Structure formats: C-alpha cells, structure tokens
C-alpha cells in the first residue's frame, strides 16, 4: 500500500485561516509543476498561519481532490502527532526542490 502513496515536498506560498472554519488552514503550495491548494485541519497548532509562508512541507500528491467548505483541496499535508496530541508539520531538514519525492 505504501508504494501507491505519492509523497512530495511543497513550498508554502500562502497560508491563511479558512473563514467560518475553526480548524482549517488553506495552503497554497508550489509543488514543482504548478500551484496547489490544500486544506488542513491544523489551525489550533498554528495560530499565526502566515509564519508558515516560505516553509517546505510534505504532502500526499495523488489523492482525489475534495471540496471542503466550498474550496477544492488537492492533497493532504502530513503532520506528526506528539504525545500530548499536538501536531507538527513534517518538513525536510534542508530545502529541496519543490516537487521532490519523499522515499
């Protein structure tokens, strides 16, 4: 199953809270080929989403797009869950080219 998941690195171009949605952040990523919008329910752990602009994050690239709150989400941002239940974005330790494959 794992070999079917396409995990890539994207650079955050924009990040903002989704209006009228307590948990959702809207990311605009450079995925190496185009710009991609992904919604993620992590706003509780990132109260200043604009601070994520410029960071690189890992995301699943080959999921079917889904509409959430009227916005098309084109992937899934990956996070790790700490022992206290908080979430932390998975980021490469050094900058890589947007669209780089995670192996």
C-alpha positions in Angstrom: 0.0 0.0 0.0 2.8 2.5 0.9 4.3 2.3 -2.6 1.0 3.7 -4.0 1.2 6.9 -1.9 3.0 9.8 -3.7 4.6 11.9 -1.0 6.2 15.2 -2.2 7.7 18.3 -0.8 6.0 21.7 -1.5 6.9 25.2 -0.6 4.2 27.2 1.1 3.4 30.3 -0.9 0.3 31.4 1.1 -1.3 30.1 4.3 -4.4 31.5 5.9 -7.4 30.5 8.1 -10.5 29.5 6.2 -13.3 31.9 7.1 -16.1 30.4 9.3 -14.0 27.2 9.9 -12.3 26.9 13.3 -9.8 24.2 12.4 -9.0 24.7 8.7 -6.0 26.4 7.1 -5.8 27.0 3.4 -2.3 26.3 2.0 -1.2 27.4 -1.5 1.9 25.3 -2.4 4.4 25.3 -5.1 4.5 21.6 -6.0 7.3 21.9 -8.6 4.9 21.9 -11.5 2.0 24.2 -10.5 0.4 25.8 -7.6 -1.8 23.5 -5.5 -4.4 24.3 -2.8 -4.6 22.0 0.2 -6.8 22.4 3.3 -5.6 21.1 6.6 -7.3 21.0 10.0 -4.3 22.1 12.0 -5.1 25.8 12.8 -5.2 25.0 16.5 -1.4 24.4 16.4 -0.5 27.2 14.0 -2.4 30.3 15.2 -0.2 32.5 13.0 -0.5 30.8 9.7 1.4 33.5 7.8 4.5 32.3 9.7 4.4 29.1 7.6 4.9 31.0 4.3 8.3 30.0 2.8 8.5 26.8 4.7 8.6 23.4 3.0 6.1 20.7 3.9 5.5 17.1 2.9 2.2 16.3 1.3 0.3 13.5 -0.4 0.1 14.4 -4.0 -2.1 11.7 -5.5 -5.3 11.9 -3.6 -8.6 12.7 -5.4 -9.4 16.4 -4.9 -12.2 17.0 -2.4 -14.3 20.1 -1.7 -14.3 21.3 1.9 -16.2 24.4 2.8 -16.6 25.1 -0.9 -12.8 25.0 -1.5 -11.2 22.3 -3.6 -8.4 20.6 -1.6 -5.8 18.9 -3.8 -3.8 16.7 -1.4 -3.1 16.2 2.3 -0.4 18.0 4.4 1.5 15.5 6.6 1.9 16.1 10.3 3.3 14.1 13.2 1.3 13.7 16.4 3.2 14.4 19.7 2.5 12.5 22.9 0.3 15.4 24.1 -1.9 15.3 21.0 -0.4 18.4 19.3 0.5 18.3 15.7 3.8 19.3 14.0 4.2 19.6 10.2 6.7 17.2 8.6 9.4 19.3 6.9 12.7 18.3 5.2 15.7 19.2 7.3 17.2 21.2 4.4 15.5 23.0 1.5 14.9 20.8 -1.5 13.4 21.5 -4.9 9.6 21.8 -4.8 8.0 18.6 -6.1 10.9 16.4 -4.7 9.7 12.9 -4.0 9.8 11.5 -0.4 11.2 8.0 -0.5 
